[in-house]
């Protein structure tokens, strides 16, 4: 899994916490503890898919467009990270006569694909509002 998912969820929860208010990439980056350029990259994905809108210039930033009760973590995972569970490198060599070396990549690709399907379905159970509620509950403890 990549960090874009975490940045996206954190940013959307932050915007949901301040409904109707514009947040600059610098403000979001400070809250997320990352560089504003990384935030802008992720927010660009969220804008492209309709979760946020942006305004450029002085007083600009991002505002939540989507209903936080309707946006699932599964949706955000699909936008930011789908396919990232599968490693970039796999052991083995398809040209080797060994049954393990010649087939491990294909078998492991299926394993990772199935794992990602289950992970995404699990994330579909949670909304941005659910995460925000959990944060507020944790604050009162």
C-alpha positions in Angstrom: 0.0 0.0 0.0 1.3 3.5 -0.7 1.2 6.7 1.3 -1.3 8.4 -1.1 -4.1 6.4 0.5 -3.2 7.6 4.0 -2.7 11.2 2.8 -6.1 11.1 1.0 -8.0 9.7 4.0 -6.4 12.2 6.4 -7.1 15.1 4.1 -10.7 14.2 3.5 -11.3 13.6 7.2 -9.7 17.0 7.9 -12.0 18.7 5.4 -15.0 16.9 6.8 -14.1 18.1 10.3 -14.2 21.7 8.9 -17.3 21.5 6.6 -17.7 24.3 4.1 -14.3 25.7 4.8 -11.5 26.1 2.3 -8.1 24.5 3.4 -4.8 25.4 1.7 -2.4 22.7 0.7 0.0 24.1 3.2 -2.5 23.8 6.0 -3.4 20.2 5.0 0.3 19.3 4.6 1.1 20.6 8.1 -1.8 18.6 9.5 -0.7 15.5 7.6 3.0 16.1 8.4 4.1 15.9 4.8 5.3 18.2 2.0 2.6 20.4 0.4 3.6 19.1 -3.1 2.6 15.6 -2.0 -0.7 16.9 -0.7 -1.4 18.8 -4.0 -0.7 15.6 -6.0 -3.2 13.6 -3.9 -5.7 16.4 -3.8 -5.4 16.5 -7.6 -6.6 12.9 -7.7 -9.4 13.6 -5.3 -10.4 16.6 -7.4 -10.3 14.7 -10.6 -12.7 12.1 -9.1 -15.1 14.7 -7.7 -14.4 14.3 -4.0 -13.1 17.9 -3.6 -13.1 21.2 -5.4 -10.3 23.7 -5.5 -9.8 27.4 -5.8 -6.5 28.9 -6.9 -4.8 32.0 -5.7 -5.0 34.0 -2.5 -7.5 32.4 -0.1 -7.7 29.3 -2.2 -7.4 25.7 -1.4 -9.6 22.7 -1.2 -13.1 22.1 0.0 -14.9 18.8 0.4 -17.5 18.3 -2.3 -18.6 14.8 -1.6 -20.8 13.7 1.3 -18.5 12.2 4.0 -21.3 9.7 4.9 -21.1 8.3 1.3 -17.4 8.2 0.6 -15.9 4.9 1.6 -12.3 4.1 2.3 -12.6 1.5 -0.4 -13.4 4.2 -3.0 -10.4 6.2 -1.8 -8.1 3.1 -2.0 -9.2 2.4 -5.5 -8.5 6.0 -6.6 -5.1 6.3 -4.9 -3.6 2.8 -4.4 -5.3 0.1 -6.5 -2.6 -2.4 -7.6 -0.1 -1.2 -5.0 -0.4 -4.3 -2.9 1.4 -6.4 -5.6 5.1 -5.9 -5.3 7.0 -4.5 -8.3 9.4 -7.5 -8.3 8.6 -11.2 -8.1 11.0 -14.0 -7.7 11.4 -16.8 -10.3 12.1 -17.1 -14.0 9.4 -18.2 -16.5 12.2 -19.7 -18.7 13.5 -22.1 -16.0 12.6 -25.7 -16.2 11.7 -25.7 -12.5 7.9 -25.8 -11.8 8.4 -23.3 -8.9 10.6 -20.8 -10.6 8.6 -20.8 -13.8 5.1 -20.4 -12.2 5.6 -18.5 -8.9 5.0 -15.1 -10.5 1.6 -16.0 -11.9 0.5 -17.8 -8.7 1.6 -14.9 -6.4 0.0 -12.3 -8.7 -3.4 -14.1 -8.1 -2.7 -14.2 -4.4 -2.0 -10.5 -4.3 -5.0 -9.7 -6.5 -7.3 -11.7 -4.2 -5.8 -10.1 -1.1 -6.4 -6.6 -2.6 -10.0 -7.5 -3.4 -10.6 -8.6 0.2 -8.8 -5.5 1.6 -10.9 -3.2 -0.7 -14.1 -4.9 0.4 -13.1 -4.4 4.0 -12.3 -0.7 3.4 -15.8 -0.4 1.8 -17.3 -0.9 5.3 -15.9 2.4 6.5 -16.8 6.0 5.4 -15.0 9.2 5.9 -17.7 10.1 8.5 -16.9 6.8 10.4 -13.2 7.8 10.7 -14.2 11.2 11.9 -16.5 9.7 14.5 -13.7 7.4 15.7 -11.4 10.4 16.0 -13.9 12.3 18.1 -14.5 9.3 20.3 -10.7 8.8 20.8 -10.4 12.5 21.8 -12.9 12.0 24.7 -11.0 9.1 26.2 
